[in-house]
């Protein structure tokens, strides 16, 4: 098993990327809080998942969505 083995289909990767784009600006709010840091961290994780194509929670449960066809 490789470290960065792809286990997400392309539609899921695009969805994670779009969501991360909306979450990442929380780092730049005028009064940072623990909540803004948490939201920004989730955005970073989703961006990493979208770019690399590997979700480590999926690997933990041995899930793979690459075989599921994308609609569209």
Backbone bond lengths (Angstrom), bond angles and torsions (degrees), N, CA, C in turn:
res aa  C-N    CA-C-N  psi(-1)  N-CA   C-N-CA  omega(-1)  CA-C   N-CA-C  phi
1 X - - - 1.454 - - 1.532 108.37 -
2 X 1.321 115.71 124.32 1.454 121.05 -179.91 1.527 110.80 -80.72
3 X 1.325 115.94 159.12 1.460 121.41 -177.89 1.527 111.57 -67.93
4 X 1.330 117.76 -43.45 1.461 121.28 -177.81 1.529 110.86 -112.85
5 X 1.300 117.46 49.65 1.461 121.81 178.05 1.528 108.93 -73.98
6 X 1.316 116.93 126.81 1.461 121.56 -177.20 1.525 110.15 -67.28
7 X 1.337 116.37 129.10 1.461 120.53 178.34 1.534 111.60 -135.79
8 X 1.344 117.06 22.06 1.463 121.61 178.18 1.525 109.20 -128.67
9 X 1.329 115.81 141.78 1.458 118.35 175.59 1.526 109.85 -79.21
10 X 1.324 116.86 169.68 1.465 120.65 -172.59 1.527 112.64 -67.56
11 X 1.325 119.20 -35.38 1.466 121.20 179.47 1.526 110.55 -64.57
12 X 1.297 116.94 -39.16 1.464 121.13 179.47 1.528 110.65 -68.30
13 X 1.314 116.39 -37.65 1.467 120.12 178.66 1.521 111.09 -65.99
14 X 1.328 117.45 -40.59 1.464 121.06 178.38 1.528 110.07 -65.62
15 X 1.321 117.07 -41.68 1.464 121.20 178.71 1.522 111.15 -61.58
16 X 1.315 117.32 -44.51 1.465 120.77 178.53 1.524 110.85 -63.99
17 X 1.326 117.47 -37.72 1.459 120.88 179.00 1.526 111.17 -64.46
18 X 1.323 117.06 -45.85 1.468 120.96 -179.07 1.529 110.46 -63.78
19 X 1.313 117.77 -43.39 1.463 120.57 178.62 1.526 110.61 -63.55
20 X 1.317 117.16 -39.79 1.473 119.69 -179.90 1.521 111.86 -65.61
21 X 1.325 117.86 -33.66 1.466 121.24 177.97 1.538 110.20 -61.81
22 X 1.330 117.50 -35.63 1.462 120.92 178.91 1.531 112.67 -78.15
23 X 1.330 118.48 -25.12 1.463 121.16 -177.20 1.528 113.53 -89.30
24 X 1.310 117.96 -29.21 1.465 120.79 -175.28 1.527 114.94 -63.34
25 X 1.316 121.50 -34.18 1.475 119.16 179.66 1.526 114.56 -64.66
26 X 1.316 118.74 -8.46 1.469 119.82 179.49 1.523 111.95 -64.23
27 X 1.329 118.02 -19.59 1.461 120.44 175.58 1.526 112.08 -67.10
28 X 1.319 118.00 -21.66 1.460 122.27 -172.10 1.524 114.41 -105.96
29 X 1.329 118.07 18.02 1.459 119.47 177.69 1.523 109.10 -73.66
30 X 1.326 118.32 152.83 1.470 120.80 -174.77 1.529 114.76 -60.46
31 X 1.318 118.06 -39.42 1.465 121.21 179.88 1.527 109.43 -115.78
32 X 1.326 117.20 90.95 1.465 119.13 -177.34 1.528 111.84 -66.47
33 X 1.299 115.74 146.72 1.461 121.95 178.14 1.521 108.49 -137.86
34 X 1.308 116.60 177.23 1.457 120.03 178.93 1.529 110.07 -65.93
35 X 1.338 116.79 -32.36 1.459 120.33 179.82 1.531 111.08 -67.51
36 X 1.328 116.71 -42.78 1.461 120.41 178.34 1.525 110.64 -63.83
37 X 1.324 116.43 -38.31 1.462 120.15 177.36 1.520 111.07 -66.16
38 X 1.318 117.23 -40.02 1.461 121.45 178.01 1.526 110.95 -64.11
39 X 1.321 117.11 -46.02 1.467 121.19 -179.79 1.530 110.17 -63.81
40 X 1.320 117.52 -42.51 1.456 120.76 177.71 1.519 112.32 -64.24
41 X 1.323 116.68 -37.10 1.466 120.35 178.13 1.520 111.43 -66.57
42 X 1.320 117.15 -40.33 1.466 120.76 175.57 1.528 109.83 -62.04
43 X 1.328 116.77 -39.66 1.462 120.79 176.77 1.521 111.83 -61.99
44 X 1.337 117.10 -39.21 1.471 120.51 177.99 1.525 111.30 -65.50
45 X 1.313 116.68 -41.88 1.465 120.51 178.90 1.521 110.45 -64.53
46 X 1.327 117.43 -43.53 1.466 120.26 178.78 1.525 111.53 -65.03
47 X 1.326 117.70 -37.56 1.462 120.89 177.35 1.525 110.44 -64.83
48 X 1.318 117.19 -43.07 1.464 120.84 176.79 1.523 110.53 -60.25
49 X 1.340 116.75 -45.82 1.468 120.65 178.73 1.519 111.88 -60.41
50 X 1.327 116.70 -40.68 1.459 120.56 -177.96 1.523 111.64 -68.58
51 X 1.317 117.29 -40.45 1.464 120.41 -177.18 1.527 111.23 -73.75
52 X 1.317 116.69 -44.93 1.461 120.69 -175.83 1.530 111.75 -81.99
53 X 1.326 117.46 -33.72 1.464 120.91 -179.18 1.511 113.31 87.43
54 X 1.317 116.96 12.25 1.452 121.77 -178.92 1.524 110.00 -120.15
55 X 1.322 116.11 127.84 1.456 121.67 174.49 1.532 106.76 -113.30
56 X 1.338 115.87 119.29 1.459 119.20 -175.96 1.524 112.45 -74.65
57 X 1.314 118.16 -22.27 1.468 119.69 172.78 1.523 109.38 -68.69
58 X 1.332 117.17 -38.50 1.467 120.52 174.76 1.530 110.19 -61.44
59 X 1.325 116.35 -41.56 1.463 119.39 179.83 1.520 111.17 -64.47
60 X 1.317 116.95 -35.69 1.460 120.84 178.93 1.531 110.86 -61.49
61 X 1.338 116.63 -40.18 1.463 122.04 -179.68 1.530 113.11 -96.32
62 X 1.338 117.42 6.96 1.464 124.01 -179.85 1.533 112.52 57.45
63 X 1.319 115.66 38.97 1.465 121.38 178.51 1.528 109.01 -94.41
64 X 1.320 116.22 148.48 1.449 121.83 178.45 1.524 107.63 -148.38
65 X 1.333 117.09 118.89 1.457 120.45 -179.03 1.522 111.81 -102.94
66 X 1.324 118.25 9.22 1.478 120.51 179.96 1.523 111.01 -64.46
67 X 1.318 117.80 -30.86 1.461 120.98 -176.97 1.522 112.65 -81.33
68 X 1.331 118.05 -10.62 1.455 121.89 178.98 1.521 107.80 -82.64
69 X 1.338 118.43 119.67 1.471 119.45 -177.50 1.532 112.08 -69.29
70 X 1.307 115.11 145.08 1.474 121.01 177.09 1.504 109.35 -82.07
71 X 1.324 116.70 136.74 1.465 120.97 176.59 1.517 108.06 -88.86
72 X 1.294 116.18 139.56 1.453 117.38 176.69 1.428 115.18 140.33
